[in-house]
Amino acid sequence: MTPDPVLLEIVSAALVSAAEEMSVTVWRTSRSTTVRELLDYSTAVFDANGRNVAQAARMPVHLNSMELCLQHVIAHHIPLEQWNEGDVIVTNDPYCGGQHLPDFIAFKPVFKDGARIAITCVLIHHVDVGGGAAGGYNAHAVEVFQEGLRLPPVRIVRAGEMQDDLFATILQNVREPETFRGDFLSQLAALEVGARAMRRLAERYGTQTLTATGAALLDHAETAMRAALSALPDGTYRAEDFVDGDGLEQGAKRISVALTISGSDIALDFTGTADQAKGPINATLATTTSAVYYAVIAACGVTGTVNAGCYRPITVTAPAGSLVNAAFPAPVSMRMLPGHKIAVAVLRAFAEAIPDRIPASYYGTTFNHAVNIRHADGRRQVYFDSELGGWGAHPERDGPNALAAGFHNGQNTPVEMIEALFPLRFTRYALAPGSGGAGKMRGGLGLVREWEFLADSGLLNTAFDAFDSLPQGLAGGQPGRGGSLSVTRDGVTVPLASKTIGHPLRPGDIVRMETPGGGGHGDPALRDPVAAARDLADGYVIGEPS
């Protein structure tokens, strides 16, 4: 059955609307700033066989790996024929198709007249999952067991009944149980919102039409991706980037990619990448594949509905036991650090094929940080936040300042919100002058974010990178400036490493972080003098312009 084109467009929009309705539900009902403000969550709709047919405009790092996780669960843990009406299956296990422990991914099968018609999915980054460090980023972890509670694929809801014993076990193992409870119940509510939308669609158009439309949408997305790939020059293009290190052993970790375009197919081979690290900067294959999908879709400029059909022409090869395909039980909490560098390396390889379309490297990291706060009255809080940096310059324009990379698509947590909830007082929040790489087109600026600690005591944990492995320029452009972290106590400033765990804080301490700027594009000597003068007047550069 081939759906009518008009009907296909209507149902496609309705499927995306269902995913967006789930997203709005999470945003309106969640508890933590991680979810409400950073928007660190994603929602999607799958067909009855577990193929991603529609998704909300949230985080590609999540969305691109949801189907990988679901298919792993189906193949190795709970076959689809055992998914019953009223069930919700949840996991956060990186070695069961997930990425890292803070990300709990929940699936709900949707039934109409006794037949499964869809599966709804909500993934939320929870503020704490126990383990050796608040927020789940244990910089000293050498095994995933040290990173927090690890849940295999299990039914948290069975036939409509919440499994209270299991839920109580989870809450007993996290530092912010009430916050976790609120975010998780929001997750469950959103799943049902999506399920209701799918039942309405099946009621209106019929199950057969809904199934056929989903299959047609996947085929349509594949056709669009293959058309975009076919327009690119065939060949093999290579690039590399580096993660600063794992915080435990000296030396940067190399990520190498060979990108081969052959007609309407593309293959990416990460042979030559460093072996998996001792510390938690490793990525599972789900993270690596997700980063590849993001970079390929972005570089090709695919328009229209993005779903699992886009992934069909893409093949990913990653050596087992490497930084980009870590073997159990390697720690993976900081998987976004190699994840960003994978995306950057793939985009740099594309720059060899289509140099007029690819910008220089963006900031290439996620500045995730958490503070385990202890109040004088014994209360505890976990403050979790994330920062972003400058984008690389494009051949035709300067890089945007302080803009979230598409791979993680994070948002800003307003300082007023943070100060209202946590014992912190912000003393500086601004663009970082001089952080963008020089070029004919200038790289975007990173951020300076500085706050005073006000509670009785606290422990600072960070998962930063790109202090040493700078965002690179293209076509003669200069690299962006790297990041930095410091704590000032009694007028004495102490620089800290990018991966920090348990750094003690006391009242009056000033924590300052500077995020990387983007790389420049083109010879700096060719920059328009008017633009250079404007950079100086705006404080974007320090001293005389290049």
Secondary structure, DSSP 8 states (H G I E B T S, - for coil): ----HHHHHHHHHHHHHHHHHHHHHHHHH--SHHHHTS--EEEEEEETTS-EEEE-SS-HHHHHHHHHHHHHHHHHT--GGG--TT-EEEE--GGGT-S-TTEEEEEEEEEETTEEEEEEEEEEE-S---TTSGGG--TT-SSGGGGS----SEEEEETTEE-HHHHHHHHHTSS-HHHHHHHHHHHHHHHHHHHHHHHHHHHHH-HHHHHHHHHHHHHHHHHHHHHHHHTS--EEEEEEEEE---SSSSS-EEEEEEEEEETTEEEEE-TT--B--SSS----HHHHHHHHHHHHHHHHT--S--SGGGGTTEEEE--TTBTTB--TT---TTTHHHHHHHHHHHHHHHHHH-TTT---------EEEEEEEE-TTS-EEEEEEEE------BTTB---SS---TTT------HHHHHHHSSEEEEEEEE-TT-S--SSB-----EEEEEEE-SSEEEEEEE---SSS----BTT-------EEEEEETTEEEE--SEEEEEEE-TT-EEEEE------BS-GGGS-HHHHHHHHHHTSSSSS--
